[in-house]
Amino acid sequence: MKKETFLLTPTIALAMCLLVTGCQSKKKEDSKPKEDQPAIVDVLVAYPEAISDTVEANGSIVANEYVELHPEVSGRLTYLNVPEGKAVAQGTVIAKVFDGDLQAQLNKLKVQLELAQKTEQRLAKLIAINGVNQSDYDVALNQVNSLKADMAYTQTLIEKTVLKAPFTGVVGLRKVSQGAYVTPATLLATLQQTSVLKVDFTVPEEYTAAVRKGAVLEVEVDVPFKSRCKATVIAIEPQINLSTRNLQVRAILSKCEANPGSFVKVYIPNGVGTKSIMVPTNAIVPDDKNKKLILVKDGMPTYANVETGLRTEEYVEIKSGVVQGDTIVVGGVLFARPGKPVKIRKVERSDK
């Protein structure tokens, strides 16, 4: 059989190259995403819903009484009684600083006073019969009074060397050992009265009307497990904090087991519940001056300035800027841009 040989002419070769190149370019163009494709978003149709009539605030547990135990004078500790983690009664001696020099000074003043009193008594008898000048008696009497004052001062210094528990409470961890040299800046231990616990918390100034002295609140303690206790407001800071615009409140807990310093959630009744539009917090688009939501109308997204109110962990109240029936973008917020169409994938109602 005779084999036939085909030769490519230059014209045919050029045509095949152009055909292959065109096909590859078409494939590349087809693989590129279309920029005018609508963004896929999830939306929420705005409907008012009943919102909680309680305000949630963060707080901390504090002891009814708390004090750091420091010596009043400098010196060597000759006695130290710090039963760590145990209760001590009011007036219990906690520590004693060396006072040997002061005791010696006090004894010296006692001897001088005894002699001065005898001198004053003799001159008193003589002045009764005009046997001595009045000025001499006055000097002797002044000496007696001066020595008594010095003794009282020395006795006060001796009392300062003894540190007593100012109230009944639980002693914390010991910071020094007996025999150590201490100063008024040295911390020996802490003393806390945990039989009664308080909670300190802050609320925004707009909820000032919700907290009043005597109001009963609910406090949720996380440790060791979540439990709720009752608390009664006992004091309110008269001035609002100028930096945070928050009001500081203190309440006393009732039958609640917690450690001072524990973090708690405070739930404050805020009058009659109302209905408002609530949207997820991630739907809010922050701006330098305003807060915005993205609304969808006729398939096109637009920005709407809104005013927010009450916040929870996941939702925020919309007080103005949105009306019932508006369609709000809650999913795909980053891809929705004004002037570019969107495709709605999922629709929900805010009151469901």
C-alpha positions in Angstrom: 0.0 0.0 0.0 1.3 3.4 -0.8 1.6 5.8 2.1 0.5 9.4 1.5 2.4 12.3 3.1 0.7 15.6 4.0 2.8 18.7 4.2 1.6 21.8 6.1 1.9 24.9 4.1 2.8 28.2 5.9 -0.7 29.5 5.4 -2.4 26.4 7.0 0.1 26.4 9.9 -0.7 30.1 10.7 -4.4 29.5 10.6 -4.2 26.6 13.0 -2.1 28.7 15.5 -4.6 31.4 15.4 -7.4 28.9 16.0 -5.7 27.4 19.0 -4.8 30.8 20.5 -8.4 32.0 20.1 -9.8 28.9 21.9 -7.4 29.4 24.8 -8.3 33.1 25.1 -12.0 32.2 25.1 -11.5 29.7 27.9 -9.6 32.3 30.0 -12.4 34.8 29.4 -15.0 32.2 30.4 -13.1 31.4 33.6 -13.0 35.0 34.8 -15.9 35.8 37.3 -18.3 38.4 36.1 -18.0 41.6 38.1 -21.6 42.5 37.6 -22.9 39.3 39.3 -25.2 40.2 42.2 -24.0 39.7 45.7 -25.8 36.9 47.7 -27.2 38.2 51.0 -29.5 37.1 53.8 -32.1 39.6 54.9 -34.4 40.3 57.8 -37.8 41.9 57.4 -38.3 44.4 60.2 -41.2 43.8 62.6 -41.4 45.1 66.2 -41.0 42.5 68.9 -41.4 42.6 72.7 -38.0 43.3 74.2 -36.8 42.5 77.7 -37.7 45.1 80.3 -34.4 44.4 82.2 -31.1 46.1 81.9 -28.0 43.9 82.1 -24.9 45.3 83.9 -21.5 44.0 84.9 -20.4 44.1 88.5 -18.0 42.8 91.1 -18.4 41.2 94.5 -16.9 43.2 97.4 -16.5 42.4 101.1 -18.7 44.2 103.6 -15.4 45.4 105.3 -11.9 45.3 103.9 -8.6 46.5 105.3 -4.9 46.1 104.8 -3.1 45.5 108.0 0.0 47.7 108.4 2.0 48.6 111.5 1.8 52.2 112.7 5.5 52.4 113.7 8.8 51.1 112.4 10.6 48.4 114.3 11.2 44.7 114.8 8.2 42.3 115.0 8.3 40.6 118.4 4.8 39.0 118.1 2.8 38.0 115.0 -0.6 36.3 115.1 -1.9 35.8 111.5 -4.1 32.6 111.3 -4.2 32.5 107.5 -7.7 31.9 106.2 -9.3 31.9 109.6 -11.7 34.2 111.4 -10.5 36.5 114.2 -12.6 38.6 116.6 -12.5 42.3 116.8 -9.7 43.5 119.1 -7.5 40.4 118.6 -3.8 41.3 118.7 -2.4 40.7 115.3 1.2 41.9 115.7 3.5 43.7 118.1 6.5 45.8 117.4 9.5 46.0 119.9 8.7 48.7 122.5 11.5 48.2 125.0 12.9 51.7 124.5 9.5 53.3 125.0 8.8 51.3 128.1 12.1 52.5 129.6 11.2 56.0 128.8 7.8 55.6 130.4 9.4 54.2 133.6 11.8 57.2 133.7 8.9 59.6 133.5 7.1 57.8 136.3 10.1 58.3 138.6 10.4 62.0 137.7 6.7 62.5 138.2 6.7 60.9 141.6 9.5 63.3 142.7 7.7 66.3 141.1 4.4 65.5 142.9 6.2 65.3 146.3 7.8 68.7 145.6 4.4 70.2 144.6 2.7 68.8 147.7 5.4 70.3 150.0 5.2 73.7 148.4 1.4 73.6 148.5 1.6 73.3 152.3 4.1 76.2 152.5 2.1 78.5 150.3 -0.9 78.0 152.6 1.1 79.8 155.4 2.8 82.2 153.0 6.1 80.3 153.4 7.0 80.3 149.7 6.4 82.5 146.7 3.5 81.8 144.4 5.8 81.6 141.4 7.8 78.8 143.0 4.7 76.7 143.5 3.5 77.4 140.0 6.8 76.1 138.6 6.5 72.9 140.6 2.8 72.4 139.5 3.8 73.0 135.9 6.5 70.4 136.2 4.0 67.8 137.4 1.6 68.6 134.5 4.4 68.5 131.9 5.5 65.1 133.1 2.0 63.7 133.0 1.7 64.9 129.4 4.9 63.3 128.4 3.8 60.0 130.0 0.5 60.2 128.1 2.4 60.8 124.8 4.8 57.9 125.5 1.9 55.6 126.4 0.3 56.5 123.0 3.5 55.5 121.2 3.5 52.2 123.1 -0.1 51.5 122.0 0.9 52.2 118.4 3.3 49.2 118.6 0.3 46.9 119.0 -1.8 46.1 116.0 -5.3 44.8 116.7 -8.1 43.6 114.4 -10.4 46.5 113.7 -13.4 44.3 113.1 -14.4 40.6 113.1 -13.3 39.0 109.8 -11.2 36.5 107.9 -7.5 37.0 107.8 -5.7 36.6 104.4 -2.3 35.3 103.6 0.6 36.3 105.8 3.2 38.5 104.1 6.0 38.7 106.7 7.5 36.6 109.4 8.1 37.2 113.1 11.4 39.0 113.7 11.3 41.0 110.5 11.9 44.8 110.5 8.8 46.5 109.4 7.6 50.0 108.6 4.2 51.6 108.2 4.5 50.7 104.5 4.9 47.0 105.2 1.8 44.9 104.5 1.3 42.2 107.1 -1.9 40.7 105.8 -5.5 41.6 104.8 -8.7 41.3 106.8 -12.1 40.9 105.2 -15.6 40.6 106.6 -17.2 38.1 104.3 -20.3 37.3 106.4 -22.0 40.1 104.4 -21.2 40.6 100.8 -21.9 43.6 98.5 -21.9 44.1 94.7 -20.6 47.2 92.9 -21.8 47.8 89.4 -22.2 50.6 86.9 -25.1 51.5 84.6 -25.3 54.0 81.7 -26.8 57.4 82.8 -29.9 56.8 80.6 -31.0 54.1 83.0 -30.6 56.2 86.1 -34.4 56.0 86.7 -34.2 52.2 86.9 -32.0 52.1 90.1 -33.3 53.5 93.3 -32.3 53.0 96.9 -34.1 50.0 98.2 -34.7 48.5 94.7 -34.4 44.7 94.5 -32.2 43.3 91.7 -31.1 39.9 90.5 -27.4 39.0 90.5 -26.0 36.0 88.6 -22.8 34.6 90.0 -20.6 32.4 87.7 -18.4 30.7 90.3 -18.5 27.8 91.2 -21.7 27.4 89.1 -24.2 29.9 87.7 -26.7 30.8 90.3 -28.9 33.9 90.9 -29.2 35.8 94.1 -31.2 38.8 95.3 -29.6 42.1 96.0 -30.9 45.3 97.5 -29.6 48.7 96.4 -28.1 50.5 99.5 -26.2 53.4 97.9 -25.8 55.3 94.7 -22.9 57.6 93.8 -24.3 61.1 93.5 -22.2 62.1 90.6 -22.1 60.4 87.2 -18.6 59.5 86.0 -17.5 62.2 83.6 -15.3 59.9 81.5 -17.6 56.9 81.0 -21.0 58.6 81.7 -21.9 55.7 83.9 -23.6 55.7 87.3 -21.9 53.7 90.1 -24.3 51.7 92.3 -23.8 49.4 95.4 -26.1 46.7 96.5 -26.1 44.2 99.4 -26.4 40.5 98.6 -28.8 38.2 100.4 -27.8 34.6 101.0 -25.3 34.4 98.2 -22.1 32.3 98.3 -19.3 34.0 96.4 -15.7 35.3 96.9 -14.9 39.0 97.0 -13.7 40.1 93.6 -15.9 37.7 91.6 -17.4 38.9 88.4 -21.2 39.0 88.3 -24.1 39.9 86.0 -26.7 42.3 87.4 -30.2 42.3 86.0 -32.1 45.6 86.7 -35.9 45.9 86.1 -36.5 48.8 83.7 -40.2 49.4 83.9 -42.9 48.1 81.5 -41.6 46.1 78.5 -42.0 47.8 75.0 -41.9 46.6 71.4 -39.0 47.6 69.2 -37.2 46.3 66.1 -34.2 44.2 67.1 -31.5 43.3 64.6 -28.2 41.2 65.0 -25.3 43.3 66.1 -23.2 42.2 63.1 -25.7 43.9 60.8 -24.6 47.4 62.1 -22.1 49.1 59.9 -20.1 51.5 62.0 -19.2 55.0 60.7 -17.1 57.9 62.0 -20.3 59.8 62.9 -23.2 57.5 62.4 -24.4 53.9 62.7 -25.9 52.4 59.5 -27.9 49.5 58.2 -28.1 48.2 54.7 -31.6 48.1 53.4 -32.7 46.3 50.2 -35.3 48.0 47.9 -36.1 46.7 44.5 -33.1 44.5 44.6 -30.7 47.4 45.2 -28.9 48.0 48.6 -28.9 51.4 50.2 -27.5 52.8 53.5 -29.8 54.1 56.3 -28.6 56.0 59.3 -30.0 54.5 62.5 -30.2 55.2 66.2 -29.5 52.3 68.5 -30.8 51.6 72.0 -30.8 48.6 74.3 -28.2 46.0 73.6 -28.0 42.3 74.4 -25.2 39.8 73.6 -26.5 39.2 70.1 -29.0 41.9 69.2 -29.4 45.6 69.3 -32.5 47.8 69.4 -33.2 50.1 66.5 -34.9 53.2 67.8 -35.1 55.2 64.6 -34.1 54.9 60.9 -36.0 51.7 60.1 -39.7 51.2 59.9 -41.8 48.0 59.9 -41.5 46.1 56.6 -38.0 47.3 55.7 -35.7 44.6 54.4 -32.4 44.6 56.3 -29.2 42.8 55.2 -27.9 40.6 58.0 -25.8 38.1 56.1 -23.2 39.1 53.4 -23.0 42.7 54.7 -19.5 43.1 53.5 -20.5 42.2 49.9 -23.5 44.5 49.6 -22.6 47.8 48.0 -24.9 50.7 47.1 -25.5 50.8 43.3 -24.8 47.1 42.8 -27.7 44.6 42.8 -28.0 41.8 45.3 -29.6 38.4 45.3 -31.6 37.4 48.4 -30.8 33.9 49.5 -32.7 33.7 52.9 -35.5 35.8 54.3 -36.6 35.9 58.0 -38.8 38.1 60.2 -37.3 40.0 63.1 -40.1 39.0 65.4 -39.7 35.3 64.9 
